[in-house]
């Protein structure tokens, strides 16, 4: 059973997350020939203040 973990800065719509889950499931099904019922996708959303890029929190940039 593949488990795909995704970390995103919070703020995306439910529709965007639903689409991401579907596309990641499709990709796993195609790439490693697993039944889609066995694919798990977990989205971890973090506040921009807890996500740093190049030493700076995204909430600042």
PDB file of N, CA, C, O and CB in Angstrom:
ATOM      1  N   UNK A   1       0.843  -1.166   0.000  1.00  0.00           N
ATOM      2  CA  UNK A   1       0.000   0.000   0.000  1.00  0.00           C
ATOM      3  C   UNK A   1       0.895   1.237   0.000  1.00  0.00           C
ATOM      4  O   UNK A   1       1.555   1.512   1.003  1.00  0.00           O
ATOM      5  CB  UNK A   1      -0.963  -0.007   1.216  1.00  0.00           C
ATOM      6  N   UNK A   2       0.933   1.993  -1.105  1.00  0.00           N
ATOM      7  CA  UNK A   2       1.706   3.228  -1.105  1.00  0.00           C
ATOM      8  C   UNK A   2       1.013   4.305  -0.280  1.00  0.00           C
ATOM      9  O   UNK A   2      -0.203   4.481  -0.345  1.00  0.00           O
ATOM     10  CB  UNK A   2       1.926   3.719  -2.534  1.00  0.00           C
ATOM     11  N   UNK A   3       1.815   5.014   0.490  1.00  0.00           N
ATOM     12  CA  UNK A   3       1.326   6.164   1.257  1.00  0.00           C
ATOM     13  C   UNK A   3       2.106   7.372   0.772  1.00  0.00           C
ATOM     14  O   UNK A   3       3.333   7.408   0.862  1.00  0.00           O
ATOM     15  CB  UNK A   3       1.490   5.953   2.821  1.00  0.00           C
ATOM     16  N   UNK A   4       1.392   8.355   0.262  1.00  0.00           N
ATOM     17  CA  UNK A   4       2.010   9.571  -0.268  1.00  0.00           C
ATOM     18  C   UNK A   4       1.728  10.701   0.706  1.00  0.00           C
ATOM     19  O   UNK A   4       0.572  11.052   0.944  1.00  0.00           O
ATOM     20  CB  UNK A   4       1.475   9.913  -1.703  1.00  0.00           C
ATOM     21  N   UNK A   5       2.793  11.274   1.270  1.00  0.00           N
ATOM     22  CA  UNK A   5       2.666  12.399   2.190  1.00  0.00           C
ATOM     23  C   UNK A   5       3.013  13.690   1.452  1.00  0.00           C
ATOM     24  O   UNK A   5       4.037  13.772   0.773  1.00  0.00           O
ATOM     25  CB  UNK A   5       3.583  12.209   3.435  1.00  0.00           C
ATOM     26  N   UNK A   6       2.158  14.687   1.591  1.00  0.00           N
ATOM     27  CA  UNK A   6       2.357  15.980   0.937  1.00  0.00           C
ATOM     28  C   UNK A   6       2.296  17.053   2.013  1.00  0.00           C
ATOM     29  O   UNK A   6       1.369  17.072   2.822  1.00  0.00           O
ATOM     30  CB  UNK A   6       1.284  16.235  -0.185  1.00  0.00           C
ATOM     31  N   UNK A   7       3.272  17.939   2.024  1.00  0.00           N
ATOM     32  CA  UNK A   7       3.253  19.071   2.945  1.00  0.00           C
ATOM     33  C   UNK A   7       3.015  20.334   2.141  1.00  0.00           C
ATOM     34  O   UNK A   7       3.744  20.626   1.193  1.00  0.00           O
ATOM     35  CB  UNK A   7       4.580  19.169   3.760  1.00  0.00           C
ATOM     36  N   UNK A   8       1.989  21.082   2.523  1.00  0.00           N
ATOM     37  CA  UNK A   8       1.616  22.318   1.834  1.00  0.00           C
ATOM     38  C   UNK A   8       1.465  23.444   2.842  1.00  0.00           C
ATOM     39  O   UNK A   8       1.118  23.220   4.001  1.00  0.00           O
ATOM     40  CB  UNK A   8       0.309  22.132   1.034  1.00  0.00           C
ATOM     41  N   UNK A   9       1.728  24.651   2.383  1.00  0.00           N
ATOM     42  CA  UNK A   9       1.370  25.816   3.183  1.00  0.00           C
ATOM     43  C   UNK A   9      -0.144  25.920   3.149  1.00  0.00           C
ATOM     44  O   UNK A   9      -0.754  25.826   2.084  1.00  0.00           O
ATOM     45  CB  UNK A   9       2.056  27.135   2.649  1.00  0.00           C
ATOM     46  N   UNK A  10      -0.749  26.113   4.305  1.00  0.00           N
ATOM     47  CA  UNK A  10      -2.205  26.146   4.374  1.00  0.00           C
ATOM     48  C   UNK A  10      -2.777  27.277   3.525  1.00  0.00           C
ATOM     49  O   UNK A  10      -2.124  28.291   3.277  1.00  0.00           O
ATOM     50  CB  UNK A  10      -2.661  26.296   5.821  1.00  0.00           C
ATOM     51  N   UNK A  11      -4.020  27.070   3.087  1.00  0.00           N
ATOM     52  CA  UNK A  11      -4.707  28.116   2.350  1.00  0.00           C
ATOM     53  C   UNK A  11      -5.288  27.681   1.017  1.00  0.00           C
ATOM     54  O   UNK A  11      -6.026  28.442   0.391  1.00  0.00           O
ATOM     55  CB  UNK A  11      -3.784  29.228   2.123  1.00  0.00           C
ATOM     56  N   UNK A  12      -4.974  26.478   0.570  1.00  0.00           N
ATOM     57  CA  UNK A  12      -5.540  26.015  -0.702  1.00  0.00           C
ATOM     58  C   UNK A  12      -6.978  25.554  -0.497  1.00  0.00           C
ATOM     59  O   UNK A  12      -7.365  25.138   0.596  1.00  0.00           O
ATOM     60  CB  UNK A  12      -4.687  24.867  -1.300  1.00  0.00           C
ATOM     61  N   UNK A  13      -7.751  25.636  -1.555  1.00  0.00           N
ATOM     62  CA  UNK A  13      -9.177  25.281  -1.461  1.00  0.00           C
ATOM     63  C   UNK A  13      -9.356  23.766  -1.355  1.00  0.00           C
ATOM     64  O   UNK A  13      -8.457  22.996  -1.692  1.00  0.00           O
ATOM     65  CB  UNK A  13      -9.950  25.820  -2.688  1.00  0.00           C
ATOM     66  N   UNK A  14     -10.519  23.359  -0.886  1.00  0.00           N
ATOM     67  CA  UNK A  14     -10.856  21.937  -0.824  1.00  0.00           C
ATOM     68  C   UNK A  14     -10.833  21.322  -2.221  1.00  0.00           C
ATOM     69  O   UNK A  14     -10.411  20.177  -2.387  1.00  0.00           O
ATOM     70  CB  UNK A  14     -12.241  21.736  -0.174  1.00  0.00           C
ATOM     71  N   UNK A  15     -11.279  22.070  -3.221  1.00  0.00           N
ATOM     72  CA  UNK A  15     -11.258  21.565  -4.600  1.00  0.00           C
ATOM     73  C   UNK A  15      -9.832  21.323  -5.069  1.00  0.00           C
ATOM     74  O   UNK A  15      -9.562  20.316  -5.724  1.00  0.00           O
ATOM     75  CB  UNK A  15     -11.959  22.551  -5.547  1.00  0.00           C
ATOM     76  N   UNK A  16      -8.914  22.228  -4.745  1.00  0.00           N
ATOM     77  CA  UNK A  16      -7.509  22.045  -5.122  1.00  0.00           C
ATOM     78  C   UNK A  16      -6.931  20.796  -4.463  1.00  0.00           C
ATOM     79  O   UNK A  16      -6.228  20.019  -5.109  1.00  0.00           O
ATOM     80  CB  UNK A  16      -6.678  23.283  -4.732  1.00  0.00           C
ATOM     81  N   UNK A  17      -7.223  20.606  -3.190  1.00  0.00           N
ATOM     82  CA  UNK A  17      -6.695  19.438  -2.480  1.00  0.00           C
ATOM     83  C   UNK A  17      -7.329  18.152  -3.008  1.00  0.00           C
ATOM     84  O   UNK A  17      -6.654  17.129  -3.117  1.00  0.00           O
ATOM     85  CB  UNK A  17      -6.943  19.570  -0.964  1.00  0.00           C
ATOM     86  N   UNK A  18      -8.589  18.196  -3.328  1.00  0.00           N
ATOM     87  CA  UNK A  18      -9.262  17.031  -3.902  1.00  0.00           C
ATOM     88  C   UNK A  18      -8.617  16.650  -5.236  1.00  0.00           C
ATOM     89  O   UNK A  18      -8.384  15.472  -5.510  1.00  0.00           O
ATOM     90  CB  UNK A  18     -10.770  17.314  -4.094  1.00  0.00           C
ATOM     91  N   UNK A  19      -8.331  17.667  -6.067  1.00  0.00           N
ATOM     92  CA  UNK A  19      -7.689  17.425  -7.364  1.00  0.00           C
ATOM     93  C   UNK A  19      -6.285  16.851  -7.176  1.00  0.00           C
ATOM     94  O   UNK A  19      -5.891  15.940  -7.904  1.00  0.00           O
ATOM     95  CB  UNK A  19      -7.623  18.728  -8.185  1.00  0.00           C
ATOM     96  N   UNK A  20      -5.539  17.364  -6.222  1.00  0.00           N
ATOM     97  CA  UNK A  20      -4.195  16.861  -5.955  1.00  0.00           C
ATOM     98  C   UNK A  20      -4.241  15.395  -5.527  1.00  0.00           C
ATOM     99  O   UNK A  20      -3.452  14.581  -6.007  1.00  0.00           O
ATOM    100  CB  UNK A  20      -3.509  17.710  -4.872  1.00  0.00           C
ATOM    101  N   UNK A  21      -5.153  15.064  -4.636  1.00  0.00           N
ATOM    102  CA  UNK A  21      -5.306  13.678  -4.185  1.00  0.00           C
ATOM    103  C   UNK A  21      -5.618  12.766  -5.366  1.00  0.00           C
ATOM    104  O   UNK A  21      -5.041  11.686  -5.488  1.00  0.00           O
ATOM    105  CB  UNK A  21      -6.419  13.570  -3.120  1.00  0.00           C
ATOM    106  N   UNK A  22      -6.515  13.192  -6.223  1.00  0.00           N
ATOM    107  CA  UNK A  22      -6.880  12.382  -7.384  1.00  0.00           C
ATOM    108  C   UNK A  22      -5.696  12.182  -8.327  1.00  0.00           C
ATOM    109  O   UNK A  22      -5.441  11.065  -8.777  1.00  0.00           O
ATOM    110  CB  UNK A  22      -8.036  13.032  -8.136  1.00  0.00           C
ATOM    111  N   UNK A  23      -4.974  13.262  -8.625  1.00  0.00           N
ATOM    112  CA  UNK A  23      -3.853  13.161  -9.559  1.00  0.00           C
ATOM    113  C   UNK A  23      -2.693  12.339  -8.990  1.00  0.00           C
ATOM    114  O   UNK A  23      -2.050  11.587  -9.722  1.00  0.00           O
ATOM    115  CB  UNK A  23      -3.362  14.550  -9.927  1.00  0.00           C
ATOM    116  N   UNK A  24      -2.430  12.478  -7.705  1.00  0.00           N
ATOM    117  CA  UNK A  24      -1.382  11.668  -7.087  1.00  0.00           C
ATOM    118  C   UNK A  24      -1.765  10.187  -7.081  1.00  0.00           C
ATOM    119  O   UNK A  24      -0.921   9.318  -7.298  1.00  0.00           O
ATOM    120  CB  UNK A  24      -1.109  12.150  -5.655  1.00  0.00           C
ATOM    121  N   UNK A  25      -3.028   9.915  -6.833  1.00  0.00           N
ATOM    122  CA  UNK A  25      -3.511   8.538  -6.884  1.00  0.00           C
ATOM    123  C   UNK A  25      -3.364   7.976  -8.288  1.00  0.00           C
ATOM    124  O   UNK A  25      -2.898   6.849  -8.462  1.00  0.00           O
ATOM    125  CB  UNK A  25      -4.974   8.460  -6.429  1.00  0.00           C
ATOM    126  N   UNK A  26      -3.758   8.753  -9.292  1.00  0.00           N
ATOM    127  CA  UNK A  26      -3.608   8.325 -10.686  1.00  0.00           C
ATOM    128  C   UNK A  26      -2.148   8.035 -11.014  1.00  0.00           C
ATOM    129  O   UNK A  26      -1.839   7.034 -11.660  1.00  0.00           O
ATOM    130  CB  UNK A  26      -4.157   9.395 -11.640  1.00  0.00           C
ATOM    131  N   UNK A  27      -1.249   8.914 -10.566  1.00  0.00           N
ATOM    132  CA  UNK A  27       0.174   8.755 -10.867  1.00  0.00           C
ATOM    133  C   UNK A  27       0.741   7.492 -10.224  1.00  0.00           C
ATOM    134  O   UNK A  27       1.506   6.766 -10.860  1.00  0.00           O
ATOM    135  CB  UNK A  27       0.958   9.981 -10.391  1.00  0.00           C
ATOM    136  N   UNK A  28       0.378   7.222  -8.982  1.00  0.00           N
ATOM    137  CA  UNK A  28       0.860   6.020  -8.310  1.00  0.00           C
ATOM    138  C   UNK A  28       0.320   4.770  -8.989  1.00  0.00           C
ATOM    139  O   UNK A  28       1.043   3.793  -9.183  1.00  0.00           O
ATOM    140  CB  UNK A  28       0.461   6.033  -6.831  1.00  0.00           C
ATOM    141  N   UNK A  29      -0.940   4.810  -9.344  1.00  0.00           N
ATOM    142  CA  UNK A  29      -1.564   3.667 -10.021  1.00  0.00           C
ATOM    143  C   UNK A  29      -0.826   3.356 -11.328  1.00  0.00           C
ATOM    144  O   UNK A  29      -0.562   2.194 -11.639  1.00  0.00           O
ATOM    145  CB  UNK A  29      -3.065   3.952 -10.302  1.00  0.00           C
ATOM    146  N   UNK A  30      -0.504   4.390 -12.077  1.00  0.00           N
ATOM    147  CA  UNK A  30       0.173   4.208 -13.360  1.00  0.00           C
ATOM    148  C   UNK A  30       1.655   3.845 -13.186  1.00  0.00           C
ATOM    149  O   UNK A  30       2.150   2.931 -13.845  1.00  0.00           O
ATOM    150  CB  UNK A  30       0.047   5.476 -14.197  1.00  0.00           C
ATOM    151  N   UNK A  31       2.351   4.549 -12.313  1.00  0.00           N
ATOM    152  CA  UNK A  31       3.805   4.393 -12.189  1.00  0.00           C
ATOM    153  C   UNK A  31       4.221   3.056 -11.589  1.00  0.00           C
ATOM    154  O   UNK A  31       5.206   2.456 -12.019  1.00  0.00           O
ATOM    155  CB  UNK A  31       4.363   5.506 -11.350  1.00  0.00           C
ATOM    156  N   UNK A  32       3.471   2.593 -10.596  1.00  0.00           N
ATOM    157  CA  UNK A  32       3.909   1.363  -9.918  1.00  0.00           C
ATOM    158  C   UNK A  32       2.869   0.246  -9.969  1.00  0.00           C
ATOM    159  O   UNK A  32       2.969  -0.748  -9.250  1.00  0.00           O
ATOM    160  CB  UNK A  32       4.242   1.666  -8.475  1.00  0.00           C
ATOM    161  N   UNK A  33       1.869   0.430 -10.835  1.00  0.00           N
ATOM    162  CA  UNK A  33       0.877  -0.615 -11.108  1.00  0.00           C
ATOM    163  C   UNK A  33       0.224  -1.172  -9.846  1.00  0.00           C
ATOM    164  O   UNK A  33       0.192  -2.382  -9.625  1.00  0.00           O
ATOM    165  CB  UNK A  33       1.524  -1.741 -11.869  1.00  0.00           C
ATOM    166  N   UNK A  34      -0.289  -0.269  -9.032  1.00  0.00           N
ATOM    167  CA  UNK A  34      -1.024  -0.694  -7.842  1.00  0.00           C
ATOM    168  C   UNK A  34      -2.505  -0.357  -8.031  1.00  0.00           C
ATOM    169  O   UNK A  34      -2.838   0.584  -8.752  1.00  0.00           O
ATOM    170  CB  UNK A  34      -0.455  -0.010  -6.553  1.00  0.00           C
ATOM    171  N   UNK A  35      -3.379  -1.107  -7.399  1.00  0.00           N
ATOM    172  CA  UNK A  35      -4.798  -0.746  -7.479  1.00  0.00           C
ATOM    173  C   UNK A  35      -5.052   0.558  -6.723  1.00  0.00           C
ATOM    174  O   UNK A  35      -4.523   0.766  -5.631  1.00  0.00           O
ATOM    175  CB  UNK A  35      -5.687  -1.884  -6.909  1.00  0.00           C
ATOM    176  N   UNK A  36      -5.855   1.417  -7.307  1.00  0.00           N
ATOM    177  CA  UNK A  36      -6.085   2.732  -6.701  1.00  0.00           C
ATOM    178  C   UNK A  36      -6.661   2.626  -5.290  1.00  0.00           C
ATOM    179  O   UNK A  36      -6.469   3.525  -4.472  1.00  0.00           O
ATOM    180  CB  UNK A  36      -7.023   3.551  -7.576  1.00  0.00           C
ATOM    181  N   UNK A  37      -7.360   1.541  -5.006  1.00  0.00           N
ATOM    182  CA  UNK A  37      -7.926   1.367  -3.655  1.00  0.00           C
ATOM    183  C   UNK A  37      -6.841   1.208  -2.596  1.00  0.00           C
ATOM    184  O   UNK A  37      -7.107   1.358  -1.403  1.00  0.00           O
ATOM    185  CB  UNK A  37      -8.853   0.150  -3.623  1.00  0.00           C
ATOM    186  N   UNK A  38      -5.621   0.904  -3.028  1.00  0.00           N
ATOM    187  CA  UNK A  38      -4.541   0.716  -2.058  1.00  0.00           C
ATOM    188  C   UNK A  38      -3.723   1.989  -1.828  1.00  0.00           C
ATOM    189  O   UNK A  38      -2.866   2.022  -0.944  1.00  0.00           O
ATOM    190  CB  UNK A  38      -3.624  -0.396  -2.522  1.00  0.00           C
ATOM    191  N   UNK A  39      -3.981   3.031  -2.612  1.00  0.00           N
ATOM    192  CA  UNK A  39      -3.203   4.267  -2.516  1.00  0.00           C
ATOM    193  C   UNK A  39      -3.778   5.152  -1.410  1.00  0.00           C
ATOM    194  O   UNK A  39      -4.988   5.364  -1.327  1.00  0.00           O
ATOM    195  CB  UNK A  39      -3.197   5.024  -3.876  1.00  0.00           C
ATOM    196  N   UNK A  40      -2.893   5.656  -0.574  1.00  0.00           N
ATOM    197  CA  UNK A  40      -3.274   6.597   0.492  1.00  0.00           C
ATOM    198  C   UNK A  40      -2.530   7.901   0.256  1.00  0.00           C
ATOM    199  O   UNK A  40      -1.328   7.890  -0.012  1.00  0.00           O
ATOM    200  CB  UNK A  40      -2.954   6.016   1.921  1.00  0.00           C
ATOM    201  N   UNK A  41      -3.230   9.021   0.354  1.00  0.00           N
ATOM    202  CA  UNK A  41      -2.611  10.341   0.228  1.00  0.00           C
ATOM    203  C   UNK A  41      -2.938  11.114   1.498  1.00  0.00           C
ATOM    204  O   UNK A  41      -4.100  11.224   1.891  1.00  0.00           O
ATOM    205  CB  UNK A  41      -3.116  11.107  -1.062  1.00  0.00           C
ATOM    206  N   UNK A  42      -1.904  11.644   2.130  1.00  0.00           N
ATOM    207  CA  UNK A  42      -2.074  12.436   3.350  1.00  0.00           C
ATOM    208  C   UNK A  42      -1.535  13.830   3.065  1.00  0.00           C
ATOM    209  O   UNK A  42      -0.384  13.995   2.659  1.00  0.00           O
ATOM    210  CB  UNK A  42      -1.339  11.777   4.583  1.00  0.00           C
ATOM    211  N   UNK A  43      -2.379  14.829   3.283  1.00  0.00           N
ATOM    212  CA  UNK A  43      -1.952  16.222   3.106  1.00  0.00           C
ATOM    213  C   UNK A  43      -1.744  16.828   4.490  1.00  0.00           C
ATOM    214  O   UNK A  43      -2.646  16.847   5.328  1.00  0.00           O
ATOM    215  CB  UNK A  43      -3.009  17.051   2.274  1.00  0.00           C
ATOM    216  N   UNK A  44      -0.541  17.316   4.698  1.00  0.00           N
ATOM    217  CA  UNK A  44      -0.190  18.015   5.934  1.00  0.00           C
ATOM    218  C   UNK A  44      -0.139  19.497   5.608  1.00  0.00           C
ATOM    219  O   UNK A  44       0.670  19.923   4.784  1.00  0.00           O
ATOM    220  CB  UNK A  44       1.183  17.508   6.530  1.00  0.00           C
ATOM    221  N   UNK A  45      -0.985  20.279   6.238  1.00  0.00           N
ATOM    222  CA  UNK A  45      -0.981  21.721   6.008  1.00  0.00           C
ATOM    223  C   UNK A  45      -0.309  22.419   7.184  1.00  0.00           C
ATOM    224  O   UNK A  45      -0.605  22.142   8.346  1.00  0.00           O
ATOM    225  CB  UNK A  45      -2.424  22.255   5.804  1.00  0.00           C
ATOM    226  N   UNK A  46       0.596  23.323   6.857  1.00  0.00           N
ATOM    227  CA  UNK A  46       1.302  24.057   7.896  1.00  0.00           C
ATOM    228  C   UNK A  46       1.102  25.555   7.692  1.00  0.00           C
ATOM    229  O   UNK A  46       0.970  26.010   6.556  1.00  0.00           O
ATOM    230  CB  UNK A  46       2.806  23.702   7.896  1.00  0.00           C
ATOM    231  N   UNK A  47       1.078  26.318   8.768  1.00  0.00           N
ATOM    232  CA  UNK A  47       0.976  27.767   8.629  1.00  0.00           C
ATOM    233  C   UNK A  47       2.215  28.327   7.937  1.00  0.00           C
ATOM    234  O   UNK A  47       3.307  27.778   8.081  1.00  0.00           O
ATOM    235  CB  UNK A  47       0.787  28.429  10.003  1.00  0.00           C
ATOM    236  N   UNK A  48       2.055  29.395   7.201  1.00  0.00           N
ATOM    237  CA  UNK A  48       3.175  30.018   6.491  1.00  0.00           C
ATOM    238  C   UNK A  48       4.307  30.394   7.451  1.00  0.00           C
ATOM    239  O   UNK A  48       5.476  30.365   7.067  1.00  0.00           O
ATOM    240  CB  UNK A  48       2.696  31.264   5.735  1.00  0.00           C
ATOM    241  N   UNK A  49       3.973  30.742   8.682  1.00  0.00           N
ATOM    242  CA  UNK A  49       4.994  31.107   9.670  1.00  0.00           C
ATOM    243  C   UNK A  49       5.853  29.911  10.075  1.00  0.00           C
ATOM    244  O   UNK A  49       6.938  30.090  10.629  1.00  0.00           O
ATOM    245  CB  UNK A  49       4.335  31.708  10.906  1.00  0.00           C
ATOM    246  N   UNK A  50       5.377  28.689   9.805  1.00  0.00           N
ATOM    247  CA  UNK A  50       6.109  27.481  10.174  1.00  0.00           C
ATOM    248  C   UNK A  50       6.803  26.843   8.978  1.00  0.00           C
ATOM    249  O   UNK A  50       7.297  25.720   9.077  1.00  0.00           O
ATOM    250  CB  UNK A  50       5.171  26.480  10.816  1.00  0.00           C
ATOM    251  N   UNK A  51       6.846  27.543   7.850  1.00  0.00           N
ATOM    252  CA  UNK A  51       7.415  27.014   6.609  1.00  0.00           C
ATOM    253  C   UNK A  51       8.478  27.999   6.126  1.00  0.00           C
ATOM    254  O   UNK A  51       8.153  29.118   5.728  1.00  0.00           O
ATOM    255  CB  UNK A  51       6.303  26.790   5.510  1.00  0.00           C
ATOM    256  N   UNK A  52       9.740  27.589   6.159  1.00  0.00           N
ATOM    257  CA  UNK A  52      10.817  28.491   5.805  1.00  0.00           C
ATOM    258  C   UNK A  52      11.419  28.186   4.442  1.00  0.00           C
ATOM    259  O   UNK A  52      11.537  27.024   4.052  1.00  0.00           O
ATOM    260  CB  UNK A  52      11.882  28.437   6.848  1.00  0.00           C
ATOM    261  N   UNK A  53      11.794  29.226   3.727  1.00  0.00           N
ATOM    262  CA  UNK A  53      12.500  29.104   2.444  1.00  0.00           C
ATOM    263  C   UNK A  53      13.693  30.040   2.480  1.00  0.00           C
ATOM    264  O   UNK A  53      13.536  31.239   2.714  1.00  0.00           O
ATOM    265  CB  UNK A  53      11.558  29.434   1.226  1.00  0.00           C
ATOM    266  N   UNK A  54      14.864  29.514   2.253  1.00  0.00           N
ATOM    267  CA  UNK A  54      16.098  30.299   2.239  1.00  0.00           C
ATOM    268  C   UNK A  54      16.287  31.067   3.549  1.00  0.00           C
ATOM    269  O   UNK A  54      16.768  32.200   3.554  1.00  0.00           O
ATOM    270  CB  UNK A  54      16.091  31.272   1.057  1.00  0.00           C
ATOM    271  N   UNK A  55      15.902  30.433   4.653  1.00  0.00           N
ATOM    272  CA  UNK A  55      16.114  31.035   5.963  1.00  0.00           C
ATOM    273  C   UNK A  55      15.066  32.038   6.399  1.00  0.00           C
ATOM    274  O   UNK A  55      15.216  32.691   7.432  1.00  0.00           O
ATOM    275  CB  UNK A  55      17.413  31.689   5.979  1.00  0.00           C
ATOM    276  N   UNK A  56      13.994  32.164   5.609  1.00  0.00           N
ATOM    277  CA  UNK A  56      12.954  33.161   5.918  1.00  0.00           C
ATOM    278  C   UNK A  56      11.586  32.476   5.929  1.00  0.00           C
ATOM    279  O   UNK A  56      11.266  31.727   5.006  1.00  0.00           O
ATOM    280  CB  UNK A  56      12.972  34.338   4.877  1.00  0.00           C
ATOM    281  N   UNK A  57      10.772  32.726   6.971  1.00  0.00           N
ATOM    282  CA  UNK A  57       9.429  32.158   6.965  1.00  0.00           C
ATOM    283  C   UNK A  57       8.616  32.689   5.770  1.00  0.00           C
ATOM    284  O   UNK A  57       8.737  33.855   5.395  1.00  0.00           O
ATOM    285  CB  UNK A  57       8.708  32.481   8.293  1.00  0.00           C
ATOM    286  N   UNK A  58       7.797  31.821   5.188  1.00  0.00           N
ATOM    287  CA  UNK A  58       6.968  32.241   4.063  1.00  0.00           C
ATOM    288  C   UNK A  58       5.990  33.340   4.448  1.00  0.00           C
ATOM    289  O   UNK A  58       5.523  34.081   3.584  1.00  0.00           O
ATOM    290  CB  UNK A  58       6.210  31.058   3.507  1.00  0.00           C
ATOM    291  N   UNK A  59       5.676  33.453   5.729  1.00  0.00           N
ATOM    292  CA  UNK A  59       4.740  34.494   6.168  1.00  0.00           C
ATOM    293  C   UNK A  59       5.353  35.890   6.011  1.00  0.00           C
ATOM    294  O   UNK A  59       4.630  36.886   6.007  1.00  0.00           O
ATOM    295  CB  UNK A  59       4.328  34.258   7.636  1.00  0.00           C
ATOM    296  N   UNK A  60       6.680  35.967   5.882  1.00  0.00           N
ATOM    297  CA  UNK A  60       7.372  37.239   5.753  1.00  0.00           C
ATOM    298  C   UNK A  60       7.556  37.608   4.293  1.00  0.00           C
ATOM    299  O   UNK A  60       7.550  38.789   3.944  1.00  0.00           O
ATOM    300  CB  UNK A  60       8.720  37.186   6.456  1.00  0.00           C
ATOM    301  N   UNK A  61       7.719  36.610   3.441  1.00  0.00           N
ATOM    302  CA  UNK A  61       8.023  36.894   2.032  1.00  0.00           C
ATOM    303  C   UNK A  61       6.794  37.172   1.199  1.00  0.00           C
ATOM    304  O   UNK A  61       6.906  37.425  -0.001  1.00  0.00           O
ATOM    305  CB  UNK A  61       8.770  35.749   1.429  1.00  0.00           C
TER     306      UNK A  61
END
